[in-house]
Amino acid sequence: MKQIFITLFVLLFVLAYTNALGYEPNLTGSDWEDLDADSKVEQIDKLIYADNTSTTFYSPVEVAAILLENMNDSFDTVADDMPPEGWPITVERPKLIHTVGAIAPAKFVPLSNPPKQYSGLFANGATDMYVRFSLAASPTTSPPNIVPGISLKFLRDGVKSANIFAMYSLSGQSSFNFFEHDLSNHPPYPNAQNMSFTQSQLLAHFLTASNWPTMLGLSDVARYDQSGNEANPPSFPFRIIFHPYTNIHEMFPSSPSNDPEFYVAQLETLTPGPVYYVYAEDPPGGDIFQIGDLYITAPPSGSQYGDLNLFFQHTRMEADFEIETSWPPLAQRIVNQQAAVAGYTYPDLPFN
C-alpha cells in the first residue's frame, strides 16, 4: 500500500509539473478581482480561444492521483485559473476529472416574475459568463457509459466569480446523448452496495472537505450580482435543475461512439440560443418551478486553456446551511432516501 501511494505521489507531481510548463496563473488576487466583469471576460476570451484543440483524458491510474490532492483547495481557492499543488516546487494542479470539454460564452436570463424571488445573479441575470460542457471521465463502450456535466462561471465587477456545477449522476448514463437527462447541482447520493471501489474512494475523498459530498451550494451565486452589488443575507434555492430544451434534447444520437472526444465535435455544432430551462427546488423536497433560461451566445469550442487551466471554485453546502438553518435535516432525509436505492436518479422533467 505504501508503494502505491508513493507511486501516485510521483505521478501527481509529474502530471502537475508537465501541465505547468510555460504557464503562469494570473487570474487571481486583488488586481484581478478588482476588474470589472467585461474586462475579465476580455482576458479570458483571449486565453480560451488561443488554442481550440482539446487535450486528452487521463488514464484511470493517473486519475487515481486525485486521492492525494487536498480537496479543500477546490473550495477555498479564490481564482479563475487552476491553483498550485503547494509543494516546495510550486506547480499547477492537473484537472484530473472533467478534463476534456467544450466551452461557450453564455447568459442567464431570469423570469421577469418567478414564483419566488432570489437575490444576486438569480435576480438580475448574467451576460458575462461561460458554460463548459464536459465528461467526468473517458467514455466506455462496453458497457456504454458517459458521465456528463456542466460548469458555469459568472464574472462580476470588483468581486470574485461565482460558479455552478451540475451533473445527472456520479455513475453516468448509458446513452451517449449529452443532453439525454436533466442535470442538477445535487447529483444523487450513491448506494453503498452499488458503488465501485473507485467511486467509494472518491466519495470518501470529497468527504474530507465537506460533509455533503454530492451537494454544492448556491449562496455565493446569490450574494453578488454581476455589478458587484451585495445582498446580505443572500436568498437562493436549495437545488437547481438544468432541463434541456426539447430541440437540444433531440439533437444528438444515443448510440455509443469509439471516439472518446466525440461530444466536443457535436457540441461545436450548437448555435447561439437557449439550451437549458433553469428550475429551482425550494425548500428541500418542496416545489420545483422555473426561474429562468440558460443561453449560449456563441457556439461551444474545444479549448486547451479550458481543459487545462480554467478553474471553477466549489461552494460547500455548509455555506448554504449557515444561512438556511432549517435545511440540514430535510437535506439529510433526501440523502438517506437516495442512498437506500441502488442506481437512484432524479426523474427528468417533462420534455414538451
TAVEN-V474590 format. One record per helix or strand of 3 or more residues. SS is the DSSP state (hx for helix, st for strand). FROM is the first residue (numbers start at 1). TO is the last residue. If there is no record, write none. Layout:
ss: <SS:SS>
from: <FROM:FROM>
to: <TO:TO>
This chain:
ss: <hx:hx:hx:hx:hx:st:hx:st:st:st:st:hx:hx:hx:st:hx:hx:st:st:hx:hx:hx>
from: <2:30:37:60:72:101:121:126:144:148:159:192:197:219:239:246:262:273:287:304:317:327>
to: <20:33:48:68:76:110:124:135:146:156:167:194:206:223:244:249:267:282:296:308:323:339>
